[in-house]
Amino acid sequence: MYIDKKIKRPPNRWSLIFLLAAIFLCILINDCQGVTSPGTSVSSCHELGFTDALLCSTCKDFAEFVGDSVFNDECSKCCSEESQKVKKTYQSVSLVVFRYENGANPRLTLLDSEGKKEDINIESWKIENLEEYLVQNNFN
């Protein structure tokens, strides 16, 4: 009894290049036929390939690397500005370390002006990371 075993080979590099070239050609033909881009509604931005989470800073980064002004204009019409992060201020900070308790990780306990406590697990933090966190949050 003879069993024919065919080995599936992954596509070679040239077939992938050909596929990408064909996709690029289809896109180019659609653009050359006068297909107009939709307006700037949410659905039209989705049709252009942009999500709701697109930030304008990302569009600025694209503008540096992509020379297509139409793409950059569409990106800027569909983006949203980043909200300013509200910075919390804390009244005190304390480093809590339990030496003889199993499973108790070191943590920072932050106390704000209203008396609310916030614990941050710092088990895997390096000393440099801890110092940087304290400096960034004005715990000098």
C-alpha positions, 0 to 999 in steps of 0.5 A: 500500500502506497500513501502519497504524502504531499508536503505543504510549503509556505508561500515563497517570497515572490508570491507574497510580493506579487500579492502585495503588488496586486493589492496596491494596484487595485487600490491605485486603480480605484483612486485613479477612477475618481473615487471620492473620499467620503465626508468626515463622519464617523462612518466615513472615517471608518471607511477610510481605515481610521478608528475612533481612537485616532489621536491628532498626535498620531496624524502629526507623526504620520505627516513626518513619514508619509508624503501624501497630503490627501492622506494627511488631510483625511487623518487630521479630519478624523482625529481627536485631540488628546484630553489633558490628564488631570494630575492628582496631588497627594498629601503624603506617601509611604513605603510599606514593606512587610518582612515576615508575611508571605505573599505581602508585596512592597507597595507605596501608599498614597494619601490625598487631601481628602483622606483617600488611600491609593496603594501601588504594588511596587514588587517588580520596580527597580530603584530607578523606576521608583525614584522617577515615579516619585520625582514625576509626581512631585514627591521630592 
